[in-house]
């Protein structure tokens, strides 16, 4: 199936724009738009929080089809760390997820790693690996910078 030309133009730009398309598609429960950001590579992979590793476009599509059949996912990247090379980019993302439960609106967090590759069609998502997170991760732990005098 051909991708819409307007989406292809966006994908040609940057990994950030591809990532924005991914999260907007989740927020709108738009499976076609969501799948348009994925690489067609047989090694594309997705791990949902607590889930198995899904390999290839067909498995990834089936999982998101089931997830989005329940409706949109109000998830937004609230903290992103980026590493970019000429043909590959890795984004470490803290996602904030808003859900409505019997107890009312709730906020949860997911820690994700998104790997993008530059293809002839532009930047595409190759790997999305997500794990349950918590609000404390907004305060990231890391090595303190070392300064030698």
Z-matrix of the N, CA and C atoms (Angstrom, degrees):
N
C 1 1.450
C 2 1.527 1 108.52
N 3 1.310 2 117.90 1 134.09
C 4 1.454 3 122.91 2 -179.50
C 5 1.523 4 110.36 3 -73.58
N 6 1.320 5 114.54 4 141.90
C 7 1.460 6 120.01 5 177.31
C 8 1.527 7 108.73 6 -83.98
N 9 1.346 8 117.95 7 148.72
C 10 1.462 9 120.04 8 176.65
C 11 1.525 10 110.24 9 -60.12
N 12 1.333 11 117.09 10 139.37
C 13 1.456 12 120.71 11 -177.15
C 14 1.515 13 111.96 12 -62.22
N 15 1.319 14 118.77 13 -35.35
C 16 1.455 15 120.77 14 -179.38
C 17 1.525 16 110.65 15 -63.84
N 18 1.322 17 118.72 16 -36.90
C 19 1.454 18 121.15 17 178.46
C 20 1.515 19 110.39 18 -70.44
N 21 1.325 20 118.08 19 -38.47
C 22 1.453 21 120.52 20 177.98
C 23 1.526 22 110.24 21 -60.01
N 24 1.322 23 117.73 22 -40.50
C 25 1.455 24 120.69 23 -179.49
C 26 1.523 25 110.49 24 -61.94
N 27 1.324 26 117.37 25 -41.37
C 28 1.454 27 120.94 26 178.75
C 29 1.524 28 110.37 27 -65.20
N 30 1.331 29 117.18 28 -41.97
C 31 1.445 30 120.78 29 -177.93
C 32 1.516 31 113.05 30 -65.22
N 33 1.309 32 117.40 31 -23.48
C 34 1.462 33 120.54 32 -179.33
C 35 1.525 34 112.08 33 -70.78
N 36 1.304 35 117.39 34 -17.32
C 37 1.457 36 120.07 35 -168.97
C 38 1.529 37 114.44 36 -78.94
N 39 1.321 38 118.42 37 -75.59
C 40 1.467 39 121.46 38 -172.21
C 41 1.526 40 110.84 39 -148.34
N 42 1.334 41 116.50 40 162.02
C 43 1.461 42 118.76 41 172.92
C 44 1.535 43 112.01 42 -60.95
N 45 1.333 44 117.67 43 -34.04
C 46 1.469 45 120.79 44 178.60
C 47 1.526 46 111.64 45 -61.06
N 48 1.322 47 117.17 46 -41.30
C 49 1.457 48 119.76 47 179.96
C 50 1.526 49 110.99 48 -70.64
N 51 1.329 50 117.26 49 -35.09
C 52 1.458 51 120.32 50 176.13
C 53 1.528 52 109.51 51 -64.86
N 54 1.326 53 116.25 52 -41.95
C 55 1.462 54 120.61 53 178.28
C 56 1.522 55 111.24 54 -63.26
N 57 1.311 56 116.96 55 -41.09
C 58 1.467 57 120.39 56 178.15
C 59 1.526 58 110.21 57 -60.41
N 60 1.335 59 117.08 58 -41.73
C 61 1.465 60 120.75 59 177.84
C 62 1.529 61 111.33 60 -61.86
N 63 1.328 62 117.08 61 -40.11
C 64 1.464 63 122.41 62 179.23
C 65 1.532 64 110.60 63 -59.46
N 66 1.330 65 116.67 64 -51.53
C 67 1.468 66 119.54 65 -177.36
C 68 1.529 67 112.11 66 -70.45
N 69 1.331 68 117.85 67 -35.12
C 70 1.467 69 119.84 68 176.34
C 71 1.527 70 110.87 69 -64.82
N 72 1.325 71 116.94 70 -38.44
C 73 1.470 72 120.14 71 178.02
C 74 1.527 73 110.98 72 -64.13
N 75 1.328 74 117.95 73 -39.05
C 76 1.468 75 121.11 74 175.93
C 77 1.526 76 110.08 75 -62.87
N 78 1.322 77 116.62 76 -44.44
C 79 1.463 78 121.60 77 -178.18
C 80 1.520 79 112.19 78 -65.89
N 81 1.334 80 117.07 79 -24.21
C 82 1.465 81 121.40 80 -178.75
C 83 1.530 82 112.64 81 -105.80
N 84 1.327 83 117.00 82 3.08
C 85 1.475 84 122.40 83 -177.24
C 86 1.531 85 111.11 84 51.67
N 87 1.336 86 116.02 85 43.46
C 88 1.461 87 122.53 86 -176.83
C 89 1.533 88 109.11 87 -103.65
N 90 1.323 89 115.90 88 93.04
C 91 1.464 90 121.82 89 -175.83
C 92 1.528 91 111.78 90 -61.16
N 93 1.321 92 117.94 91 -42.84
C 94 1.473 93 120.21 92 -178.19
C 95 1.517 94 111.23 93 -63.79
N 96 1.310 95 115.81 94 -43.97
C 97 1.466 96 120.02 95 178.47
C 98 1.523 97 110.26 96 -65.06
N 99 1.313 98 116.92 97 -39.45
C 100 1.460 99 121.59 98 179.20
C 101 1.528 100 110.37 99 -62.53
N 102 1.311 101 117.10 100 -47.67
C 103 1.462 102 120.59 101 -177.92
C 104 1.524 103 111.91 102 -69.75
N 105 1.319 104 117.43 103 -23.15
C 106 1.462 105 120.46 104 179.47
C 107 1.528 106 112.31 105 -67.38
N 108 1.330 107 118.36 106 -22.42
C 109 1.465 108 119.74 107 179.40
C 110 1.528 109 112.05 108 -84.54
N 111 1.329 110 117.77 109 -14.08
C 112 1.477 111 121.26 110 -176.48
C 113 1.516 112 111.89 111 -79.68
N 114 1.312 113 115.89 112 146.74
C 115 1.454 114 122.71 113 172.09
C 116 1.522 115 108.91 114 -68.71
N 117 1.319 116 116.24 115 146.44
C 118 1.461 117 121.05 116 176.08
C 119 1.525 118 111.77 117 -83.92
N 120 1.313 119 117.53 118 3.45
C 121 1.461 120 123.13 119 -177.50
C 122 1.526 121 111.13 120 -62.00
N 123 1.327 122 117.15 121 138.50
C 124 1.464 123 121.55 122 178.09
C 125 1.522 124 111.93 123 -61.45
N 126 1.316 125 117.45 124 -22.55
C 127 1.460 126 121.68 125 -178.94
C 128 1.529 127 112.97 126 -91.67
N 129 1.320 128 118.45 127 5.23
C 130 1.463 129 118.92 128 175.89
C 131 1.525 130 107.80 129 -59.66
N 132 1.327 131 115.66 130 145.33
C 133 1.462 132 119.70 131 -173.91
C 134 1.520 133 111.02 132 -143.81
N 135 1.330 134 114.42 133 150.67
C 136 1.457 135 121.30 134 178.19
C 137 1.523 136 108.18 135 -143.14
N 138 1.324 137 115.52 136 133.33
C 139 1.457 138 121.50 137 173.67
C 140 1.522 139 106.86 138 -126.59
N 141 1.330 140 115.84 139 113.26
C 142 1.463 141 120.47 140 175.50
C 143 1.525 142 108.14 141 -81.54
N 144 1.340 143 118.64 142 156.00
C 145 1.466 144 120.30 143 -179.41
C 146 1.530 145 111.85 144 -50.60
N 147 1.324 146 115.65 145 121.05
C 148 1.464 147 121.20 146 178.86
C 149 1.512 148 114.15 147 74.99
N 150 1.329 149 118.08 148 6.34
C 151 1.461 150 121.12 149 -175.18
C 152 1.512 151 113.55 150 -102.54
N 153 1.322 152 114.59 151 176.20
C 154 1.459 153 122.18 152 177.73
C 155 1.525 154 110.19 153 -79.57
N 156 1.314 155 116.19 154 163.33
C 157 1.458 156 121.30 155 175.40
C 158 1.528 157 108.39 156 -76.91
N 159 1.317 158 116.38 157 124.41
C 160 1.460 159 122.90 158 178.60
C 161 1.518 160 107.77 159 -103.36
N 162 1.336 161 116.85 160 128.89
C 163 1.457 162 121.18 161 -177.57
C 164 1.512 163 111.11 162 -116.46
N 165 1.312 164 116.65 163 132.77
C 166 1.455 165 122.31 164 176.67
C 167 1.514 166 113.52 165 88.31
N 168 1.321 167 114.71 166 156.10
C 169 1.463 168 121.96 167 -175.55
C 170 1.520 169 114.01 168 -59.66
N 171 1.334 170 117.93 169 -39.41
C 172 1.467 171 120.20 170 -176.83
C 173 1.527 172 111.09 171 -64.56
N 174 1.330 173 117.31 172 -45.46
C 175 1.471 174 120.61 173 179.91
C 176 1.524 175 111.01 174 -66.35
N 177 1.324 176 116.24 175 -40.71
C 178 1.466 177 120.27 176 179.23
C 179 1.525 178 109.90 177 -64.62
N 180 1.309 179 116.65 178 -43.65
C 181 1.467 180 120.94 179 178.88
C 182 1.529 181 110.98 180 -60.15
N 183 1.338 182 117.42 181 -47.02
C 184 1.472 183 120.38 182 -179.20
C 185 1.530 184 110.82 183 -59.46
N 186 1.317 185 117.11 184 -40.27
C 187 1.472 186 119.14 185 -178.84
C 188 1.519 187 111.28 186 -66.11
N 189 1.334 188 117.05 187 -45.53
C 190 1.462 189 119.46 188 -179.93
C 191 1.520 190 111.59 189 -70.33
N 192 1.319 191 117.27 190 -31.49
C 193 1.457 192 120.31 191 175.72
C 194 1.527 193 109.95 192 -60.71
N 195 1.329 194 116.81 193 -44.38
C 196 1.467 195 120.91 194 178.56
C 197 1.527 196 110.92 195 -66.27
N 198 1.322 197 117.00 196 -42.86
C 199 1.465 198 120.94 197 -179.11
C 200 1.528 199 110.62 198 -64.60
N 201 1.326 200 116.90 199 -48.09
C 202 1.462 201 120.71 200 -175.63
C 203 1.526 202 112.84 201 -75.50
N 204 1.342 203 117.43 202 -13.63
C 205 1.471 204 119.31 203 175.52
C 206 1.527 205 110.22 204 -65.85
N 207 1.330 206 117.02 205 -18.80
C 208 1.463 207 122.66 206 176.95
C 209 1.527 208 111.88 207 -86.22
N 210 1.338 209 116.82 208 -6.74
C 211 1.461 210 121.15 209 179.80
C 212 1.512 211 111.78 210 117.68
N 213 1.314 212 114.35 211 -179.38
C 214 1.463 213 121.72 212 -177.78
C 215 1.527 214 110.80 213 -65.16
N 216 1.321 215 114.93 214 156.37
C 217 1.462 216 121.70 215 176.45
C 218 1.519 217 106.92 216 -115.28
N 219 1.320 218 116.22 217 112.71
C 220 1.464 219 120.90 218 -179.22
C 221 1.521 220 108.62 219 -82.06
N 222 1.322 221 115.25 220 79.89
C 223 1.465 222 120.97 221 179.25
C 224 1.516 223 109.48 222 -121.63
N 225 1.321 224 114.98 223 138.35
C 226 1.459 225 120.29 224 -177.11
C 227 1.523 226 109.96 225 -137.99
N 228 1.318 227 116.60 226 137.55
C 229 1.464 228 118.45 227 174.97
C 230 1.526 229 108.95 228 -71.49
N 231 1.328 230 117.24 229 123.68
C 232 1.460 231 120.08 230 -179.42
C 233 1.517 232 111.84 231 -108.52
N 234 1.311 233 116.29 232 -14.93
C 235 1.461 234 120.18 233 178.05
C 236 1.525 235 107.26 234 -151.24
N 237 1.316 236 116.84 235 122.67
C 238 1.463 237 120.85 236 -177.50
C 239 1.520 238 109.09 237 -130.06
N 240 1.321 239 115.70 238 130.36
C 241 1.471 240 122.98 239 171.33
C 242 1.521 241 105.97 240 -111.23
N 243 1.330 242 116.24 241 135.46
C 244 1.460 243 120.40 242 -173.49
C 245 1.524 244 112.06 243 -123.77
N 246 1.329 245 114.44 244 140.91
C 247 1.457 246 122.41 245 168.84
C 248 1.521 247 105.10 246 -130.02
N 249 1.337 248 116.80 247 124.28
C 250 1.459 249 118.60 248 -177.70
C 251 1.517 250 110.51 249 -131.39
N 252 1.336 251 114.06 250 136.02
C 253 1.450 252 123.49 251 173.30
C 254 1.527 253 106.95 252 -118.60
N 255 1.309 254 119.31 253 178.17
C 256 1.470 255 119.03 254 -176.38
C 257 1.530 256 114.76 255 -57.60
N 258 1.337 257 119.05 256 -36.87
C 259 1.465 258 119.58 257 -175.98
C 260 1.523 259 113.81 258 -124.85
N 261 1.327 260 117.27 259 9.21
C 262 1.468 261 120.88 260 -179.25
C 263 1.523 262 109.25 261 -147.98
N 264 1.321 263 115.89 262 142.44
C 265 1.466 264 120.87 263 176.19
C 266 1.524 265 108.27 264 -138.87
N 267 1.332 266 115.56 265 141.13
C 268 1.458 267 121.78 266 177.39
C 269 1.519 268 107.84 267 -121.59
N 270 1.339 269 115.80 268 126.47
C 271 1.461 270 121.56 269 177.42
C 272 1.516 271 108.63 270 -116.45
N 273 1.329 272 116.17 271 122.41
C 274 1.465 273 122.00 272 172.85
C 275 1.522 274 105.19 273 -95.63
N 276 1.334 275 116.55 274 119.09
C 277 1.460 276 121.40 275 -168.27
C 278 1.524 277 111.09 276 -123.80
N 279 1.315 278 116.07 277 135.79
C 280 1.461 279 121.22 278 166.65
C 281 1.526 280 105.37 279 -100.95
N 282 1.328 281 115.93 280 115.03
C 283 1.460 282 122.05 281 -179.15
C 284 1.525 283 109.65 282 -98.01
N 285 1.314 284 115.99 283 135.72
C 286 1.454 285 121.74 284 173.75
C 287 1.529 286 107.25 285 -102.91
N 288 1.335 287 115.72 286 124.65
C 289 1.458 288 121.21 287 -176.04
C 290 1.521 289 109.01 288 -115.37
N 291 1.325 290 116.12 289 125.74
C 292 1.467 291 122.18 290 177.83
C 293 1.523 292 108.66 291 -103.18
N 294 1.333 293 116.32 292 127.76
C 295 1.470 294 121.22 293 178.19
C 296 1.517 295 109.18 294 -133.85
N 297 1.319 296 115.40 295 154.88
C 298 1.459 297 120.91 296 175.33
C 299 1.521 298 107.01 297 -107.57
N 300 1.337 299 115.88 298 124.07
C 301 1.457 300 121.64 299 179.87
C 302 1.522 301 109.21 300 -117.57
N 303 1.312 302 116.21 301 179.51
C 304 1.468 303 120.11 302 176.03
C 305 1.520 304 111.32 303 -61.29
N 306 1.330 305 116.36 304 -26.40
C 307 1.467 306 121.18 305 178.48
C 308 1.529 307 112.50 306 -87.11
N 309 1.317 308 116.61 307 2.18
C 310 1.459 309 120.95 308 -179.50
C 311 1.517 310 111.69 309 106.77
N 312 1.335 311 116.79 310 -170.39
C 313 1.469 312 120.70 311 -178.60
C 314 1.528 313 111.17 312 -64.70
N 315 1.325 314 115.81 313 138.17
C 316 1.461 315 122.55 314 178.79
C 317 1.527 316 108.52 315 -131.60
N 318 1.329 317 115.30 316 155.36
C 319 1.457 318 121.51 317 176.37
C 320 1.515 319 108.00 318 -122.21
N 321 1.321 320 115.61 319 133.08
C 322 1.453 321 121.82 320 175.94
C 323 1.515 322 109.60 321 -128.95
N 324 1.320 323 115.42 322 170.67
C 325 1.458 324 120.21 323 -178.79
C 326 1.519 325 110.16 324 -129.96
N 327 1.319 326 114.58 325 146.99
C 328 1.452 327 122.91 326 176.70
C 329 1.521 328 106.71 327 -132.12
N 330 1.328 329 116.38 328 136.85
C 331 1.453 330 121.68 329 174.83
C 332 1.524 331 106.54 330 -100.30
N 333 1.321 332 117.01 331 125.13
C 334 1.460 333 120.57 332 -176.65
C 335 1.519 334 111.05 333 -131.03
N 336 1.316 335 114.22 334 151.55
C 337 1.458 336 121.86 335 170.32
C 338 1.518 337 106.69 336 -119.21
N 339 1.322 338 116.08 337 122.84
C 340 1.452 339 122.78 338 178.01
C 341 1.521 340 108.38 339 -112.51
N 342 1.322 341 116.62 340 125.34
C 343 1.465 342 121.96 341 179.29
C 344 1.524 343 107.94 342 -111.44
N 345 1.321 344 116.21 343 125.83
C 346 1.455 345 122.99 344 -179.14
C 347 1.519 346 110.10 345 -114.21
N 348 1.331 347 115.79 346 144.52
C 349 1.463 348 121.31 347 175.63
C 350 1.524 349 108.75 348 -125.16
N 351 1.317 350 114.94 349 146.52
C 352 1.460 351 119.65 350 177.91
C 353 1.522 352 107.69 351 -89.02
N 354 1.327 353 116.19 352 122.77
C 355 1.464 354 122.50 353 -178.99
C 356 1.522 355 109.08 354 -119.27
N 357 1.297 356 116.37 355 179.43
C 358 1.462 357 120.03 356 175.82
C 359 1.522 358 111.17 357 -63.51
N 360 1.344 359 117.30 358 -24.08
C 361 1.471 360 121.89 359 178.53
C 362 1.524 361 111.72 360 -91.33
N 363 1.309 362 118.43 361 1.42
C 364 1.463 363 122.19 362 -178.92
C 365 1.513 364 110.61 363 110.19
N 366 1.313 365 116.36 364 -168.36
C 367 1.461 366 121.89 365 -179.22
C 368 1.519 367 109.41 366 -73.14
N 369 1.330 368 115.84 367 130.13
C 370 1.458 369 121.54 368 -177.81
C 371 1.523 370 109.25 369 -131.16
N 372 1.322 371 116.26 370 150.10
C 373 1.457 372 123.16 371 177.70
C 374 1.524 373 108.96 372 -77.32
N 375 1.329 374 117.24 373 123.24
C 376 1.461 375 122.38 374 179.21
C 377 1.526 376 110.97 375 -101.93
N 378 1.338 377 116.88 376 -38.45
C 379 1.466 378 121.38 377 -177.88
C 380 1.525 379 109.67 378 -140.53
N 381 1.326 380 115.49 379 133.41
C 382 1.472 381 122.87 380 169.88
C 383 1.523 382 105.63 381 -127.16
N 384 1.322 383 116.71 382 113.88
C 385 1.461 384 121.69 383 -178.51
C 386 1.526 385 107.39 384 -123.19
N 387 1.334 386 116.32 385 114.70
C 388 1.465 387 121.26 386 -174.18
C 389 1.522 388 111.28 387 -119.66
N 390 1.332 389 115.00 388 143.54
C 391 1.465 390 122.71 389 177.81
C 392 1.516 391 109.07 390 -134.23
N 393 1.332 392 117.00 391 151.16
C 394 1.466 393 118.61 392 176.30
C 395 1.528 394 109.98 393 -57.67
N 396 1.312 395 115.87 394 142.52
C 397 1.459 396 121.07 395 178.94
C 398 1.511 397 110.03 396 -129.59
N 399 1.337 398 115.94 397 -172.75
C 400 1.457 399 120.65 398 176.49
C 401 1.521 400 108.92 399 -149.25
N 402 1.316 401 115.38 400 161.71
C 403 1.465 402 121.42 401 -173.95
C 404 1.516 403 112.19 402 -58.08
N 405 1.325 404 118.35 403 -29.33
C 406 1.453 405 121.22 404 179.65
C 407 1.513 406 112.72 405 -59.67
N 408 1.335 407 116.70 406 -21.48
C 409 1.451 408 119.30 407 -179.01
C 410 1.519 409 112.06 408 -71.92
N 411 1.333 410 117.17 409 -9.94
C 412 1.455 411 119.22 410 172.84
C 413 1.523 412 110.19 411 -63.17
N 414 1.334 413 116.68 412 -21.26
C 415 1.452 414 122.53 413 -179.50
C 416 1.522 415 112.05 414 -97.24
N 417 1.298 416 120.68 415 25.55
C 418 1.454 417 127.75 416 -178.82
C 419 1.523 418 116.39 417 2.83
N 420 1.302 419 114.67 418 137.43
C 421 1.459 420 121.79 419 173.16
C 422 1.513 421 107.70 420 -101.62
N 423 1.297 422 117.08 421 140.62
C 424 1.461 423 120.55 422 179.02
C 425 1.506 424 110.59 423 -167.07
N 426 1.302 425 115.34 424 176.41
C 427 1.458 426 120.58 425 178.13
C 428 1.519 427 109.63 426 -71.98
N 429 1.322 428 116.14 427 140.98
C 430 1.454 429 120.31 428 173.77
C 431 1.524 430 108.22 429 -75.35
N 432 1.326 431 116.21 430 142.75
C 433 1.460 432 117.70 431 178.62
C 434 1.531 433 110.31 432 -63.42
N 435 1.294 434 115.11 433 141.95
C 436 1.467 435 120.88 434 178.67
C 437 1.519 436 107.83 435 -105.26
N 438 1.336 437 114.98 436 126.22
C 439 1.459 438 120.22 437 179.29
C 440 1.518 439 107.16 438 -117.84
N 441 1.330 440 116.28 439 122.84
C 442 1.457 441 121.36 440 176.15
C 443 1.519 442 108.78 441 -100.99
N 444 1.328 443 115.41 442 135.09
C 445 1.477 444 119.85 443 179.81
C 446 1.497 445 109.77 444 -108.77
